[in-house]
């Protein structure tokens, strides 16, 4: 009986190669993976079978059993790159929502670890460590971490997201201070007398700083007594950006009183209501400086506490609520994306207001 011919290596480097199909690309073409052996073709086939068994086990238990080889920071940096290049995301939103949270807190904590080895308990420890931070910051952490792990899942690096079941909460936000109706009226009266247009607009309309900076005189309809909010000015790394409003719900027309219409008619000009040195929109940092100087002087003169710009927006929502305006109307007036934001974040009902509205 003739002796069985010895099998020759299939490659020039004297290795045996076995190719197997391990998946299908979106365009329908097959994904092939090669396994090599210097011993025999059967040994290469054995490696292929072991690989297949291992990956089927991973899919079954939802957890990788292969050796970890991708560090968290690798996926995290790719996640940041995708966000930075997202055409629908403003630079200001990218920096405040993603970049700061990732580079200052998340990557320093998880970065050197292998992403496959990060378990729910590790996520829990991270949130417990930062539980003294605000609820809004905790939400940003969850948004970023969830995005990183979902990106890893989409690219077959891991099979399970360890963030999914985490429910650690941060500190409850402090109720922001607001002006009383009497204080608000006193400030408005003073500002009308000395033509402080921006502070009057903030206290009358409850608009955001970005919306105020994006306002042009052509957005003010004196005849129909309304103001159109359609642009926003937000800071960037080195300057500022003029773009559409924060969201679709932020685009709105706000009715104004006869007194406000007359005040704006008296001060009417052209172009941006608040101008920078070049005659274009004023930079957010410049506005912040002017506001602090002007508002400090006004409050000292009137004997009223100083509050930052965004608290004037809270004042408008609070006084509308105390005056009996329903939450839905307030939400539309302030340009919130949902009514829940109005009731939870901006509208403060104090004891005096409750007492005044209770009928006994």
C-alpha positions as CSV (number, residue, x, y, z in Angstrom):
1,X,0.0,0.0,0.0
2,X,1.5,3.3,-1.1
3,X,2.6,5.7,1.8
4,X,0.3,8.8,2.2
5,X,1.9,11.8,0.6
6,X,3.0,14.5,3.1
7,X,0.9,17.6,2.9
8,X,2.9,20.6,1.7
9,X,2.4,24.1,3.3
10,X,0.1,26.3,1.3
11,X,2.1,29.5,1.7
12,X,5.5,30.7,0.5
13,X,6.5,31.2,4.2
14,X,6.0,27.5,4.8
15,X,2.8,28.0,6.8
16,X,-0.5,26.3,6.4
17,X,-3.5,28.7,5.9
18,X,-7.2,28.0,6.3
19,X,-9.8,30.7,5.4
20,X,-13.2,30.7,6.9
21,X,-16.2,33.1,6.5
22,X,-16.9,35.0,9.8
23,X,-19.6,37.4,8.7
24,X,-21.1,39.6,5.9
25,X,-20.5,43.2,5.2
26,X,-23.4,45.7,4.7
27,X,-22.9,45.4,0.9
28,X,-23.3,41.7,1.0
29,X,-19.7,40.6,0.5
30,X,-18.3,38.0,2.8
31,X,-15.8,38.7,5.6
32,X,-13.1,36.1,5.5
33,X,-10.5,35.4,8.3
34,X,-7.3,33.4,8.0
35,X,-5.8,31.0,10.5
36,X,-2.2,29.9,10.2
37,X,-0.1,26.9,11.4
38,X,3.5,25.8,10.9
39,X,2.5,22.2,11.8
40,X,-0.3,21.2,9.5
41,X,-3.5,22.2,7.8
42,X,-5.5,20.3,10.4
43,X,-3.9,22.4,13.1
44,X,-5.0,25.6,11.3
45,X,-8.5,24.1,11.0
46,X,-8.4,23.4,14.8
47,X,-7.6,27.1,15.5
48,X,-10.5,28.2,13.2
49,X,-12.9,25.9,15.1
50,X,-11.7,27.2,18.5
51,X,-12.1,30.8,17.3
52,X,-15.7,30.0,16.2
53,X,-16.6,28.3,19.5
54,X,-15.2,31.2,21.5
55,X,-17.1,33.9,19.6
56,X,-20.3,31.9,19.7
57,X,-19.9,31.7,23.5
58,X,-19.4,35.5,23.6
59,X,-22.6,36.1,21.7
60,X,-24.5,33.6,24.0
61,X,-23.4,35.0,27.4
62,X,-23.2,38.6,26.2
63,X,-19.7,39.1,27.5
64,X,-16.3,38.8,25.8
65,X,-14.1,35.8,26.7
66,X,-11.2,36.7,24.4
67,X,-8.2,38.5,25.7
68,X,-8.8,42.2,26.0
69,X,-6.7,44.3,23.7
70,X,-8.4,47.7,23.2
71,X,-7.9,50.4,25.9
72,X,-10.8,52.6,26.9
73,X,-9.0,55.8,25.9
74,X,-8.7,54.5,22.3
75,X,-12.5,54.2,21.9
76,X,-13.1,57.3,24.0
77,X,-10.9,59.5,21.7
78,X,-12.6,58.1,18.6
79,X,-16.0,58.9,20.2
80,X,-14.9,62.5,20.9
81,X,-13.6,62.8,17.3
82,X,-16.9,61.8,15.9
83,X,-18.8,64.3,18.1
84,X,-16.4,67.1,17.3
85,X,-17.0,66.5,13.6
86,X,-20.8,66.2,14.0
87,X,-22.3,68.9,11.7
88,X,-25.4,69.1,13.9
89,X,-23.5,69.8,17.1
90,X,-22.3,73.3,17.9
91,X,-18.8,73.8,19.1
92,X,-20.1,75.2,22.4
93,X,-22.3,72.2,23.0
94,X,-19.4,69.8,22.1
95,X,-17.1,71.5,24.6
96,X,-19.6,71.8,27.5
97,X,-21.4,68.5,27.0
98,X,-18.6,66.1,25.8
99,X,-15.1,67.4,25.8
100,X,-14.9,68.7,29.3
101,X,-16.6,65.6,30.8
102,X,-14.4,63.2,28.9
103,X,-11.0,64.9,29.2
104,X,-11.3,66.1,32.7
105,X,-13.1,63.2,34.4
106,X,-13.8,60.1,32.4
107,X,-10.6,59.4,30.4
108,X,-8.4,60.1,33.4
109,X,-10.4,57.5,35.4
110,X,-10.9,54.7,32.8
111,X,-8.4,55.6,30.1
112,X,-5.6,53.0,30.7
113,X,-8.0,50.1,31.4
114,X,-9.0,47.6,28.7
115,X,-12.6,48.3,27.7
116,X,-13.6,44.7,27.8
117,X,-12.6,44.5,31.4
118,X,-14.8,47.4,32.6
119,X,-17.8,46.0,34.5
120,X,-21.0,47.6,35.9
121,X,-19.3,47.7,39.3
122,X,-16.5,49.9,37.9
123,X,-19.1,52.3,36.4
124,X,-20.9,52.3,39.8
125,X,-17.7,53.2,41.6
126,X,-17.0,56.1,39.1
127,X,-20.4,57.6,39.7
128,X,-20.2,57.1,43.5
129,X,-16.9,59.0,43.5
130,X,-18.5,61.9,41.7
131,X,-21.9,61.8,43.3
132,X,-21.4,65.2,45.0
133,X,-21.5,66.8,41.5
134,X,-24.7,68.2,40.0
135,X,-27.4,66.1,38.5
136,X,-26.7,67.8,35.1
137,X,-23.0,66.8,35.2
138,X,-23.9,63.2,36.2
139,X,-26.2,63.1,33.1
140,X,-23.4,64.3,30.9
141,X,-21.1,61.5,32.3
142,X,-23.8,58.9,31.5
143,X,-24.3,60.4,28.0
144,X,-20.6,60.2,27.3
145,X,-19.9,56.7,28.8
146,X,-23.0,55.3,27.1
147,X,-21.8,56.7,23.8
148,X,-18.3,55.2,24.2
149,X,-19.5,51.7,25.1
150,X,-22.2,51.7,22.3
151,X,-19.5,52.7,19.8
152,X,-17.4,49.8,21.1
153,X,-20.4,47.4,20.7
154,X,-21.1,48.7,17.1
155,X,-17.5,47.9,16.2
156,X,-17.5,44.4,17.8
157,X,-15.0,45.4,20.5
158,X,-17.4,44.4,23.3
159,X,-20.9,42.8,23.5
160,X,-22.4,44.4,26.5
161,X,-22.8,48.0,27.8
162,X,-21.9,48.2,31.5
163,X,-23.6,51.6,31.8
164,X,-27.1,50.5,31.0
165,X,-28.4,49.7,34.5
166,X,-26.6,52.5,36.4
167,X,-29.0,54.8,38.2
168,X,-26.7,56.9,40.5
169,X,-28.0,60.5,40.8
170,X,-26.1,63.7,41.5
171,X,-27.0,66.5,43.9
172,X,-30.4,68.1,43.4
173,X,-30.0,71.4,41.7
174,X,-30.3,74.5,43.9
175,X,-33.4,76.6,43.4
176,X,-32.2,79.6,41.6
177,X,-32.8,83.0,43.2
178,X,-35.3,85.3,41.4
179,X,-36.5,88.9,41.8
180,X,-39.9,89.6,43.4
181,X,-42.4,91.5,41.3
182,X,-41.6,94.7,43.1
183,X,-37.9,94.3,42.6
184,X,-38.4,93.4,38.9
185,X,-40.6,96.5,38.4
186,X,-38.1,98.8,40.1
187,X,-35.2,97.5,38.0
188,X,-37.2,97.9,34.8
189,X,-38.3,101.4,35.7
190,X,-34.7,102.4,36.4
191,X,-33.5,100.8,33.1
192,X,-36.1,102.5,31.0
193,X,-35.2,105.8,32.5
194,X,-31.5,105.3,31.6
195,X,-32.1,103.3,28.4
196,X,-30.5,100.0,29.6
197,X,-32.1,98.0,26.7
198,X,-30.5,94.6,27.3
199,X,-31.6,94.3,31.0
200,X,-35.2,95.4,30.1
201,X,-35.3,92.7,27.4
202,X,-34.1,90.1,29.7
203,X,-36.6,90.9,32.4
204,X,-39.5,91.5,30.1
205,X,-39.0,88.6,27.6
206,X,-37.1,86.0,29.7
207,X,-34.8,85.2,26.7
208,X,-31.5,83.5,27.0
209,X,-28.2,85.4,26.8
210,X,-27.4,83.8,23.5
211,X,-30.8,84.8,22.1
212,X,-30.4,88.4,23.3
213,X,-27.0,88.6,21.6
214,X,-28.5,87.3,18.3
215,X,-31.4,89.8,18.3
216,X,-31.5,92.4,15.5
217,X,-33.7,95.5,15.4
218,X,-35.4,94.0,12.4
219,X,-36.6,91.1,14.7
220,X,-38.6,93.7,16.6
221,X,-42.1,94.3,15.2
222,X,-43.2,97.5,16.9
223,X,-46.6,97.6,15.1
224,X,-47.7,94.1,16.1
225,X,-45.8,94.3,19.4
226,X,-43.8,91.1,19.1
227,X,-40.1,90.0,19.1
228,X,-38.9,87.2,16.8
229,X,-36.3,84.9,18.3
230,X,-34.4,83.2,15.5
231,X,-30.7,83.4,16.2
232,X,-28.3,82.6,19.0
233,X,-24.7,83.7,19.7
234,X,-22.6,81.1,21.6
235,X,-18.9,81.2,22.6
236,X,-16.3,79.1,20.8
237,X,-12.7,78.4,21.7
238,X,-11.3,81.6,20.3
239,X,-14.4,83.7,19.4
240,X,-18.1,83.2,19.1
241,X,-20.6,81.7,16.7
242,X,-23.9,83.1,15.3
243,X,-26.3,80.4,14.3
244,X,-29.8,79.2,14.6
245,X,-31.6,79.0,17.9
246,X,-30.7,76.3,20.5
247,X,-33.5,74.0,19.3
248,X,-36.6,74.1,17.1
249,X,-38.8,75.0,20.1
250,X,-36.5,78.0,20.8
251,X,-37.5,79.6,17.6
252,X,-40.5,81.7,18.5
253,X,-42.3,85.0,18.4
254,X,-42.8,86.6,21.8
255,X,-45.6,89.2,22.4
256,X,-44.5,92.3,24.2
257,X,-46.4,94.9,26.2
258,X,-47.3,98.4,24.9
259,X,-44.8,99.9,27.4
260,X,-42.0,97.7,26.0
261,X,-42.9,98.4,22.4
262,X,-42.8,102.2,23.1
263,X,-39.4,101.8,24.9
264,X,-38.0,99.9,22.0
265,X,-39.4,102.4,19.5
266,X,-37.6,105.2,21.3
267,X,-34.3,103.3,21.2
268,X,-34.6,101.8,17.8
269,X,-31.6,101.5,15.5
270,X,-30.3,99.1,12.9
271,X,-28.4,95.9,12.9
272,X,-27.7,94.0,16.1
273,X,-29.4,95.4,19.2
274,X,-26.1,94.7,21.1
275,X,-23.2,95.6,18.9
276,X,-19.5,94.8,19.3
277,X,-16.7,97.2,18.3
278,X,-17.0,96.2,14.6
279,X,-20.7,96.8,14.6
280,X,-21.5,93.1,14.4
281,X,-22.8,91.0,17.3
282,X,-21.4,91.5,20.7
283,X,-19.2,88.7,22.1
284,X,-20.6,86.8,25.0
285,X,-17.6,87.6,27.2
286,X,-18.0,91.4,26.4
287,X,-21.7,91.2,27.3
288,X,-20.9,89.5,30.6
289,X,-18.5,92.2,31.6
290,X,-20.9,95.0,30.7
291,X,-23.8,93.3,32.4
292,X,-21.9,92.9,35.6
293,X,-20.8,96.5,35.7
294,X,-24.3,97.9,34.8
295,X,-26.3,95.5,37.0
296,X,-24.1,96.0,40.0
297,X,-24.5,99.8,39.8
298,X,-28.3,99.4,39.4
299,X,-28.7,97.0,42.3
300,X,-26.5,99.2,44.6
301,X,-28.6,102.2,43.7
302,X,-31.9,100.5,44.3
303,X,-30.7,98.4,47.3
304,X,-31.6,95.2,45.5
305,X,-29.5,91.9,45.4
306,X,-27.4,91.3,42.3
307,X,-28.4,88.3,40.2
308,X,-26.7,87.0,37.0
309,X,-28.4,87.1,33.6
310,X,-29.9,83.6,33.6
311,X,-31.7,84.3,36.9
312,X,-33.6,87.1,35.1
313,X,-35.0,84.4,32.8
314,X,-35.9,82.4,35.9
315,X,-37.6,85.5,37.3
316,X,-39.8,85.8,34.3
317,X,-41.0,82.2,34.4
318,X,-41.6,82.4,38.2
319,X,-43.6,85.6,38.1
320,X,-45.7,84.3,35.2
321,X,-46.4,81.2,37.2
322,X,-47.2,83.1,40.4
323,X,-49.5,85.4,38.3
324,X,-51.6,82.4,37.3
325,X,-50.2,81.6,33.8
326,X,-50.4,77.9,33.0
327,X,-47.2,75.8,32.6
328,X,-47.8,75.1,28.9
329,X,-48.0,78.8,28.0
330,X,-44.9,79.6,30.1
331,X,-43.0,76.7,28.4
332,X,-43.9,78.1,24.9
333,X,-43.0,81.6,26.0
334,X,-39.5,80.6,27.3
335,X,-38.9,78.3,24.3
336,X,-38.4,75.1,26.2
337,X,-38.3,71.8,24.4
338,X,-40.8,70.2,26.8
339,X,-43.1,71.3,29.6
340,X,-41.2,69.2,32.2
341,X,-38.2,71.5,31.9
342,X,-40.4,74.4,32.8
343,X,-41.9,72.9,35.9
344,X,-38.8,71.2,37.2
345,X,-36.1,73.7,36.4
346,X,-37.3,77.2,35.9
347,X,-40.5,77.7,37.8
348,X,-40.2,78.2,41.5
349,X,-43.3,78.3,43.6
350,X,-42.6,79.9,47.0
351,X,-44.6,79.7,50.2
352,X,-45.8,83.3,49.9
353,X,-47.1,82.7,46.4
354,X,-48.9,79.5,47.7
355,X,-50.4,81.4,50.6
356,X,-51.6,84.2,48.4
357,X,-53.4,81.8,46.0
358,X,-55.0,79.6,48.6
359,X,-58.6,80.6,49.3
360,X,-60.0,79.9,52.8
